Amino acid sequence: MKDVFIVNPNSGRESQYHLMTEIKDHFQGKRIIIEKTKSPGHAVHIAQKYALNSSEPVHIFVCGGDGTLHEVVNGIAGCKHISLSIIPIGTGNDFIKSFGDYQKDDFLDLSKYDEPVEQKCDLLKINGEYAINTVSFGFDVNVAKHVNHFRDKIPVGGIIPYYVGMLASLSKPLTQEYKVQIDDKKYPNDKYTFVVFCNGKYYGGGYKPCPDALIDDGKIDVCMIRNVKRSQIVGLAKKYEKGLHVQYTDIVEMRRGQAIHMDTDNKDVDVNLDGEIRSMKNPTVEIVPGAIQLLLPRK
């Protein structure tokens, strides 16, 4: 098996130094390839290079944050000869939080991948692009835009940049109108503050929109929150962070499905895919069961 490390060089210097030292120590005498990304989107092309050559199995280690993971997934989705491991050295690493029995240090310890744990993983597919963690619409997309802007100015991970982004987003409308269809069930046109489709449990630096989401159940977990007022948003955010917002059944609706259509009245709307912002009209989100083979560290 060929071991390939796809590294985002914009990750912290200290994290990269420790990673390179551990690679040198642990893989001494073994055949490894280190590929460093040069620009946004480059990780997709690097991953596709290995996806197109199926002559031998490949173990790709994604070294960065959720954005790098998103790109690599879009390069290898559906490839049976590629396995994927995550080395979380980015500023945002929400996807690994879905594995509740693991700590971040477990993923950083390369010795734990000598006999890894195999884990099938579903993907979300929206207008031809894949997301491994979440797809969302509404207020949090504005937050994500601000987070991407503030990350260079606030060089810390976790939830702090998201609180700053949330405060900056309060100057804009908190709702958007959508018609949502989940499988065969059509919902009437309504104003939504959050609409989140989940494969993983966490996003946005640690918020938990779908506490029961599983990455291998062949289902999309859906969180729809209607018409939140400005006076409610901070209090709701604290509950949302812990997954306790599901108690507010007057404004929160939780569902599951396999295909979801968003009617945006043929207008472009911003969509958040694993932290990456796209503009789309009337998108459809589908689940792709078992599209990725993960190799998790053995505990």
Contacts in CASP RR format, 6 or more apart in sequence:
PFRMAT RR
TARGET T0000
AUTHOR 0000-0000-0000
METHOD contacts of the structure
MODEL  1
MKDVFIVNPNSGRESQYHLMTEIKDHFQGKRIIIEKTKSPGHAVHIAQKY
ALNSSEPVHIFVCGGDGTLHEVVNGIAGCKHISLSIIPIGTGNDFIKSFG
DYQKDDFLDLSKYDEPVEQKCDLLKINGEYAINTVSFGFDVNVAKHVNHF
RDKIPVGGIIPYYVGMLASLSKPLTQEYKVQIDDKKYPNDKYTFVVFCNG
KYYGGGYKPCPDALIDDGKIDVCMIRNVKRSQIVGLAKKYEKGLHVQYTD
IVEMRRGQAIHMDTDNKDVDVNLDGEIRSMKNPTVEIVPGAIQLLLPRK
1 56 0 8 1.000
1 57 0 8 1.000
1 58 0 8 1.000
1 59 0 8 1.000
2 31 0 8 1.000
2 33 0 8 1.000
2 50 0 8 1.000
2 56 0 8 1.000
2 57 0 8 1.000
2 58 0 8 1.000
2 59 0 8 1.000
3 27 0 8 1.000
3 30 0 8 1.000
3 31 0 8 1.000
3 32 0 8 1.000
3 33 0 8 1.000
3 59 0 8 1.000
3 61 0 8 1.000
4 32 0 8 1.000
4 33 0 8 1.000
4 34 0 8 1.000
4 35 0 8 1.000
4 50 0 8 1.000
4 58 0 8 1.000
4 59 0 8 1.000
4 60 0 8 1.000
4 61 0 8 1.000
5 19 0 8 1.000
5 23 0 8 1.000
5 32 0 8 1.000
5 33 0 8 1.000
5 34 0 8 1.000
5 35 0 8 1.000
5 60 0 8 1.000
5 61 0 8 1.000
5 63 0 8 1.000
5 87 0 8 1.000
6 35 0 8 1.000
6 37 0 8 1.000
6 43 0 8 1.000
6 46 0 8 1.000
6 47 0 8 1.000
6 60 0 8 1.000
6 61 0 8 1.000
6 62 0 8 1.000
6 63 0 8 1.000
6 68 0 8 1.000
6 72 0 8 1.000
7 16 0 8 1.000
7 19 0 8 1.000
7 34 0 8 1.000
7 35 0 8 1.000
7 36 0 8 1.000
7 37 0 8 1.000
7 63 0 8 1.000
7 64 0 8 1.000
8 36 0 8 1.000
8 37 0 8 1.000
8 43 0 8 1.000
8 63 0 8 1.000
8 64 0 8 1.000
8 65 0 8 1.000
8 68 0 8 1.000
8 89 0 8 1.000
8 90 0 8 1.000
9 16 0 8 1.000
9 36 0 8 1.000
9 37 0 8 1.000
11 63 0 8 1.000
11 64 0 8 1.000
11 65 0 8 1.000
11 89 0 8 1.000
11 90 0 8 1.000
11 91 0 8 1.000
12 89 0 8 1.000
12 90 0 8 1.000
15 89 0 8 1.000
15 90 0 8 1.000
16 63 0 8 1.000
16 89 0 8 1.000
18 108 0 8 1.000
19 63 0 8 1.000
19 87 0 8 1.000
19 89 0 8 1.000
19 108 0 8 1.000
22 108 0 8 1.000
22 110 0 8 1.000
23 32 0 8 1.000
23 34 0 8 1.000
23 110 0 8 1.000
26 110 0 8 1.000
26 111 0 8 1.000
27 110 0 8 1.000
35 46 0 8 1.000
37 43 0 8 1.000
37 46 0 8 1.000
37 68 0 8 1.000
37 71 0 8 1.000
41 71 0 8 1.000
42 71 0 8 1.000
43 62 0 8 1.000
43 68 0 8 1.000
43 71 0 8 1.000
43 72 0 8 1.000
44 71 0 8 1.000
44 72 0 8 1.000
44 74 0 8 1.000
44 75 0 8 1.000
46 72 0 8 1.000
47 60 0 8 1.000
47 71 0 8 1.000
47 72 0 8 1.000
47 73 0 8 1.000
47 74 0 8 1.000
47 75 0 8 1.000
47 76 0 8 1.000
48 75 0 8 1.000
48 76 0 8 1.000
50 58 0 8 1.000
50 60 0 8 1.000
50 76 0 8 1.000
50 82 0 8 1.000
51 75 0 8 1.000
51 76 0 8 1.000
51 79 0 8 1.000
51 82 0 8 1.000
54 79 0 8 1.000
54 80 0 8 1.000
54 81 0 8 1.000
56 81 0 8 1.000
57 81 0 8 1.000
57 82 0 8 1.000
57 83 0 8 1.000
58 81 0 8 1.000
58 82 0 8 1.000
58 83 0 8 1.000
59 82 0 8 1.000
59 83 0 8 1.000
59 84 0 8 1.000
59 85 0 8 1.000
59 295 0 8 1.000
60 72 0 8 1.000
60 76 0 8 1.000
60 82 0 8 1.000
60 83 0 8 1.000
60 84 0 8 1.000
60 85 0 8 1.000
61 85 0 8 1.000
61 86 0 8 1.000
61 87 0 8 1.000
61 113 0 8 1.000
62 68 0 8 1.000
62 69 0 8 1.000
62 72 0 8 1.000
62 84 0 8 1.000
62 85 0 8 1.000
62 86 0 8 1.000
62 87 0 8 1.000
63 87 0 8 1.000
63 89 0 8 1.000
64 87 0 8 1.000
64 88 0 8 1.000
64 89 0 8 1.000
64 90 0 8 1.000
64 93 0 8 1.000
65 88 0 8 1.000
65 89 0 8 1.000
65 90 0 8 1.000
65 91 0 8 1.000
65 92 0 8 1.000
65 93 0 8 1.000
66 92 0 8 1.000
66 93 0 8 1.000
66 94 0 8 1.000
66 95 0 8 1.000
66 133 0 8 1.000
66 274 0 8 1.000
66 275 0 8 1.000
67 274 0 8 1.000
67 275 0 8 1.000
67 276 0 8 1.000
68 90 0 8 1.000
69 86 0 8 1.000
69 95 0 8 1.000
69 132 0 8 1.000
69 274 0 8 1.000
70 130 0 8 1.000
70 131 0 8 1.000
70 132 0 8 1.000
70 133 0 8 1.000
70 273 0 8 1.000
70 274 0 8 1.000
70 275 0 8 1.000
70 276 0 8 1.000
72 84 0 8 1.000
73 84 0 8 1.000
73 123 0 8 1.000
73 130 0 8 1.000
73 131 0 8 1.000
73 132 0 8 1.000
73 292 0 8 1.000
74 129 0 8 1.000
74 130 0 8 1.000
76 82 0 8 1.000
76 84 0 8 1.000
76 292 0 8 1.000
77 123 0 8 1.000
77 130 0 8 1.000
77 288 0 8 1.000
77 291 0 8 1.000
77 292 0 8 1.000
78 288 0 8 1.000
78 291 0 8 1.000
78 292 0 8 1.000
80 293 0 8 1.000
82 293 0 8 1.000
83 116 0 8 1.000
83 118 0 8 1.000
83 293 0 8 1.000
83 294 0 8 1.000
83 295 0 8 1.000
84 292 0 8 1.000
84 293 0 8 1.000
84 294 0 8 1.000
84 295 0 8 1.000
85 107 0 8 1.000
85 113 0 8 1.000
85 116 0 8 1.000
85 294 0 8 1.000
85 295 0 8 1.000
85 296 0 8 1.000
85 297 0 8 1.000
86 93 0 8 1.000
86 95 0 8 1.000
86 96 0 8 1.000
86 107 0 8 1.000
86 294 0 8 1.000
87 107 0 8 1.000
87 108 0 8 1.000
87 110 0 8 1.000
88 96 0 8 1.000
88 104 0 8 1.000
88 107 0 8 1.000
88 108 0 8 1.000
89 108 0 8 1.000
90 157 0 8 1.000
91 151 0 8 1.000
91 155 0 8 1.000
91 156 0 8 1.000
91 157 0 8 1.000
91 158 0 8 1.000
91 161 0 8 1.000
92 157 0 8 1.000
92 158 0 8 1.000
92 205 0 8 1.000
93 104 0 8 1.000
94 133 0 8 1.000
94 202 0 8 1.000
94 203 0 8 1.000
94 204 0 8 1.000
94 205 0 8 1.000
94 206 0 8 1.000
95 132 0 8 1.000
95 133 0 8 1.000
95 200 0 8 1.000
95 202 0 8 1.000
95 274 0 8 1.000
96 102 0 8 1.000
96 104 0 8 1.000
96 107 0 8 1.000
97 201 0 8 1.000
97 202 0 8 1.000
97 206 0 8 1.000
98 133 0 8 1.000
98 200 0 8 1.000
98 201 0 8 1.000
98 202 0 8 1.000
98 213 0 8 1.000
98 215 0 8 1.000
99 296 0 8 1.000
101 299 0 8 1.000
102 296 0 8 1.000
102 297 0 8 1.000
102 299 0 8 1.000
106 112 0 8 1.000
106 297 0 8 1.000
106 299 0 8 1.000
107 297 0 8 1.000
109 297 0 8 1.000
112 297 0 8 1.000
112 298 0 8 1.000
112 299 0 8 1.000
113 295 0 8 1.000
113 297 0 8 1.000
113 298 0 8 1.000
114 298 0 8 1.000
115 298 0 8 1.000
116 295 0 8 1.000
116 296 0 8 1.000
116 297 0 8 1.000
116 298 0 8 1.000
117 295 0 8 1.000
117 296 0 8 1.000
117 297 0 8 1.000
117 298 0 8 1.000
118 293 0 8 1.000
118 294 0 8 1.000
118 295 0 8 1.000
118 296 0 8 1.000
119 215 0 8 1.000
119 216 0 8 1.000
119 293 0 8 1.000
119 294 0 8 1.000
119 295 0 8 1.000
119 296 0 8 1.000
120 216 0 8 1.000
120 289 0 8 1.000
120 290 0 8 1.000
120 292 0 8 1.000
120 293 0 8 1.000
120 294 0 8 1.000
121 132 0 8 1.000
121 199 0 8 1.000
121 215 0 8 1.000
121 216 0 8 1.000
121 290 0 8 1.000
121 291 0 8 1.000
121 292 0 8 1.000
121 293 0 8 1.000
121 294 0 8 1.000
122 199 0 8 1.000
122 215 0 8 1.000
122 216 0 8 1.000
122 217 0 8 1.000
122 218 0 8 1.000
122 287 0 8 1.000
122 288 0 8 1.000
122 289 0 8 1.000
122 290 0 8 1.000
122 291 0 8 1.000
122 292 0 8 1.000
123 130 0 8 1.000
123 131 0 8 1.000
123 132 0 8 1.000
123 199 0 8 1.000
123 287 0 8 1.000
123 288 0 8 1.000
123 290 0 8 1.000
123 291 0 8 1.000
123 292 0 8 1.000
124 130 0 8 1.000
124 131 0 8 1.000
124 132 0 8 1.000
124 134 0 8 1.000
124 135 0 8 1.000
124 197 0 8 1.000
124 199 0 8 1.000
124 220 0 8 1.000
124 273 0 8 1.000
124 285 0 8 1.000
124 286 0 8 1.000
124 287 0 8 1.000
124 288 0 8 1.000
125 131 0 8 1.000
125 285 0 8 1.000
125 286 0 8 1.000
125 287 0 8 1.000
125 288 0 8 1.000
126 135 0 8 1.000
126 271 0 8 1.000
126 273 0 8 1.000
126 280 0 8 1.000
126 283 0 8 1.000
126 284 0 8 1.000
126 285 0 8 1.000
126 286 0 8 1.000
127 278 0 8 1.000
127 280 0 8 1.000
127 283 0 8 1.000
127 284 0 8 1.000
129 273 0 8 1.000
129 278 0 8 1.000
130 288 0 8 1.000
130 291 0 8 1.000
131 199 0 8 1.000
131 273 0 8 1.000
131 274 0 8 1.000
132 199 0 8 1.000
132 274 0 8 1.000
132 292 0 8 1.000
133 198 0 8 1.000
133 199 0 8 1.000
133 200 0 8 1.000
133 202 0 8 1.000
133 203 0 8 1.000
133 274 0 8 1.000
134 196 0 8 1.000
134 197 0 8 1.000
134 198 0 8 1.000
134 199 0 8 1.000
134 200 0 8 1.000
134 203 0 8 1.000
134 209 0 8 1.000
134 272 0 8 1.000
134 273 0 8 1.000
134 274 0 8 1.000
135 196 0 8 1.000
135 197 0 8 1.000
135 271 0 8 1.000
135 272 0 8 1.000
135 273 0 8 1.000
135 285 0 8 1.000
136 194 0 8 1.000
136 195 0 8 1.000
136 196 0 8 1.000
136 197 0 8 1.000
136 203 0 8 1.000
136 209 0 8 1.000
136 271 0 8 1.000
136 272 0 8 1.000
137 176 0 8 1.000
137 178 0 8 1.000
137 192 0 8 1.000
137 194 0 8 1.000
137 195 0 8 1.000
137 196 0 8 1.000
137 262 0 8 1.000
137 269 0 8 1.000
137 270 0 8 1.000
137 271 0 8 1.000
137 272 0 8 1.000
138 175 0 8 1.000
138 176 0 8 1.000
138 192 0 8 1.000
138 193 0 8 1.000
138 194 0 8 1.000
138 195 0 8 1.000
138 269 0 8 1.000
138 270 0 8 1.000
139 169 0 8 1.000
139 174 0 8 1.000
139 175 0 8 1.000
139 193 0 8 1.000
139 194 0 8 1.000
139 228 0 8 1.000
139 233 0 8 1.000
140 194 0 8 1.000
140 196 0 8 1.000
140 203 0 8 1.000
140 204 0 8 1.000
140 207 0 8 1.000
140 272 0 8 1.000
141 270 0 8 1.000
141 271 0 8 1.000
141 272 0 8 1.000
141 277 0 8 1.000
142 169 0 8 1.000
142 172 0 8 1.000
142 270 0 8 1.000
143 162 0 8 1.000
143 165 0 8 1.000
143 166 0 8 1.000
143 168 0 8 1.000
143 169 0 8 1.000
143 204 0 8 1.000
144 204 0 8 1.000
144 272 0 8 1.000
144 275 0 8 1.000
144 277 0 8 1.000
145 169 0 8 1.000
145 270 0 8 1.000
145 277 0 8 1.000
146 164 0 8 1.000
146 165 0 8 1.000
146 166 0 8 1.000
146 168 0 8 1.000
146 169 0 8 1.000
147 161 0 8 1.000
147 162 0 8 1.000
147 164 0 8 1.000
147 165 0 8 1.000
147 204 0 8 1.000
148 275 0 8 1.000
148 277 0 8 1.000
150 161 0 8 1.000
150 164 0 8 1.000
150 165 0 8 1.000
150 168 0 8 1.000
151 161 0 8 1.000
154 160 0 8 1.000
154 161 0 8 1.000
154 164 0 8 1.000
157 205 0 8 1.000
158 205 0 8 1.000
158 206 0 8 1.000
159 204 0 8 1.000
159 205 0 8 1.000
159 206 0 8 1.000
159 207 0 8 1.000
159 241 0 8 1.000
161 205 0 8 1.000
162 204 0 8 1.000
162 205 0 8 1.000
162 206 0 8 1.000
162 207 0 8 1.000
163 237 0 8 1.000
166 233 0 8 1.000
166 237 0 8 1.000
170 230 0 8 1.000
170 233 0 8 1.000
174 193 0 8 1.000
174 228 0 8 1.000
174 229 0 8 1.000
174 230 0 8 1.000
174 233 0 8 1.000
175 191 0 8 1.000
175 192 0 8 1.000
175 193 0 8 1.000
175 226 0 8 1.000
175 227 0 8 1.000
175 228 0 8 1.000
176 191 0 8 1.000
176 192 0 8 1.000
176 269 0 8 1.000
177 189 0 8 1.000
177 190 0 8 1.000
177 191 0 8 1.000
177 192 0 8 1.000
177 265 0 8 1.000
178 189 0 8 1.000
178 190 0 8 1.000
178 192 0 8 1.000
178 195 0 8 1.000
178 262 0 8 1.000
178 263 0 8 1.000
178 264 0 8 1.000
179 186 0 8 1.000
179 187 0 8 1.000
179 188 0 8 1.000
179 189 0 8 1.000
179 190 0 8 1.000
179 262 0 8 1.000
179 263 0 8 1.000
180 186 0 8 1.000
180 187 0 8 1.000
180 190 0 8 1.000
180 192 0 8 1.000
180 195 0 8 1.000
180 224 0 8 1.000
180 260 0 8 1.000
180 261 0 8 1.000
180 262 0 8 1.000
180 263 0 8 1.000
181 187 0 8 1.000
181 260 0 8 1.000
181 261 0 8 1.000
181 263 0 8 1.000
182 222 0 8 1.000
182 255 0 8 1.000
182 257 0 8 1.000
182 259 0 8 1.000
182 260 0 8 1.000
183 257 0 8 1.000
183 258 0 8 1.000
183 259 0 8 1.000
183 260 0 8 1.000
187 224 0 8 1.000
189 263 0 8 1.000
190 226 0 8 1.000
190 227 0 8 1.000
191 226 0 8 1.000
191 227 0 8 1.000
192 224 0 8 1.000
192 225 0 8 1.000
192 226 0 8 1.000
192 227 0 8 1.000
193 225 0 8 1.000
193 226 0 8 1.000
193 227 0 8 1.000
193 228 0 8 1.000
193 233 0 8 1.000
194 209 0 8 1.000
194 223 0 8 1.000
194 224 0 8 1.000
194 225 0 8 1.000
194 228 0 8 1.000
194 240 0 8 1.000
195 222 0 8 1.000
195 223 0 8 1.000
195 224 0 8 1.000
195 225 0 8 1.000
195 262 0 8 1.000
196 203 0 8 1.000
196 209 0 8 1.000
196 210 0 8 1.000
196 222 0 8 1.000
196 223 0 8 1.000
196 224 0 8 1.000
197 220 0 8 1.000
197 221 0 8 1.000
197 222 0 8 1.000
197 260 0 8 1.000
197 285 0 8 1.000
198 209 0 8 1.000
198 210 0 8 1.000
198 213 0 8 1.000
198 220 0 8 1.000
198 221 0 8 1.000
198 222 0 8 1.000
198 223 0 8 1.000
199 213 0 8 1.000
199 215 0 8 1.000
199 220 0 8 1.000
199 221 0 8 1.000
199 287 0 8 1.000
200 210 0 8 1.000
200 213 0 8 1.000
200 214 0 8 1.000
200 215 0 8 1.000
200 221 0 8 1.000
201 208 0 8 1.000
201 210 0 8 1.000
201 211 0 8 1.000
201 212 0 8 1.000
201 213 0 8 1.000
202 208 0 8 1.000
203 209 0 8 1.000
203 274 0 8 1.000
203 275 0 8 1.000
204 275 0 8 1.000
206 241 0 8 1.000
207 237 0 8 1.000
207 240 0 8 1.000
207 241 0 8 1.000
207 243 0 8 1.000
208 240 0 8 1.000
208 241 0 8 1.000
208 242 0 8 1.000
208 243 0 8 1.000
209 223 0 8 1.000
209 240 0 8 1.000
209 243 0 8 1.000
209 245 0 8 1.000
210 221 0 8 1.000
210 222 0 8 1.000
210 223 0 8 1.000
210 254 0 8 1.000
211 243 0 8 1.000
211 246 0 8 1.000
212 221 0 8 1.000
213 221 0 8 1.000
216 289 0 8 1.000
216 290 0 8 1.000
218 258 0 8 1.000
218 287 0 8 1.000
218 289 0 8 1.000
218 290 0 8 1.000
219 256 0 8 1.000
219 257 0 8 1.000
219 258 0 8 1.000
219 287 0 8 1.000
220 256 0 8 1.000
220 257 0 8 1.000
220 258 0 8 1.000
220 260 0 8 1.000
220 285 0 8 1.000
220 286 0 8 1.000
220 287 0 8 1.000
221 254 0 8 1.000
221 255 0 8 1.000
221 256 0 8 1.000
222 253 0 8 1.000
222 254 0 8 1.000
222 255 0 8 1.000
222 256 0 8 1.000
222 257 0 8 1.000
222 260 0 8 1.000
223 245 0 8 1.000
223 252 0 8 1.000
223 253 0 8 1.000
223 254 0 8 1.000
224 252 0 8 1.000
224 253 0 8 1.000
224 254 0 8 1.000
224 255 0 8 1.000
225 236 0 8 1.000
225 245 0 8 1.000
225 251 0 8 1.000
225 252 0 8 1.000
225 253 0 8 1.000
226 251 0 8 1.000
226 252 0 8 1.000
226 253 0 8 1.000
227 251 0 8 1.000
228 236 0 8 1.000
228 251 0 8 1.000
236 245 0 8 1.000
236 248 0 8 1.000
239 245 0 8 1.000
239 247 0 8 1.000
239 248 0 8 1.000
245 252 0 8 1.000
246 252 0 8 1.000
246 254 0 8 1.000
257 287 0 8 1.000
258 286 0 8 1.000
258 287 0 8 1.000
259 284 0 8 1.000
259 285 0 8 1.000
259 286 0 8 1.000
259 287 0 8 1.000
260 284 0 8 1.000
260 285 0 8 1.000
260 286 0 8 1.000
261 282 0 8 1.000
261 283 0 8 1.000
261 284 0 8 1.000
261 285 0 8 1.000
262 269 0 8 1.000
262 282 0 8 1.000
262 283 0 8 1.000
262 284 0 8 1.000
262 285 0 8 1.000
263 282 0 8 1.000
264 280 0 8 1.000
264 281 0 8 1.000
264 282 0 8 1.000
264 283 0 8 1.000
266 281 0 8 1.000
266 282 0 8 1.000
267 281 0 8 1.000
268 279 0 8 1.000
268 280 0 8 1.000
268 281 0 8 1.000
269 279 0 8 1.000
269 280 0 8 1.000
269 281 0 8 1.000
270 277 0 8 1.000
270 278 0 8 1.000
270 279 0 8 1.000
271 277 0 8 1.000
271 278 0 8 1.000
271 279 0 8 1.000
271 280 0 8 1.000
271 283 0 8 1.000
END
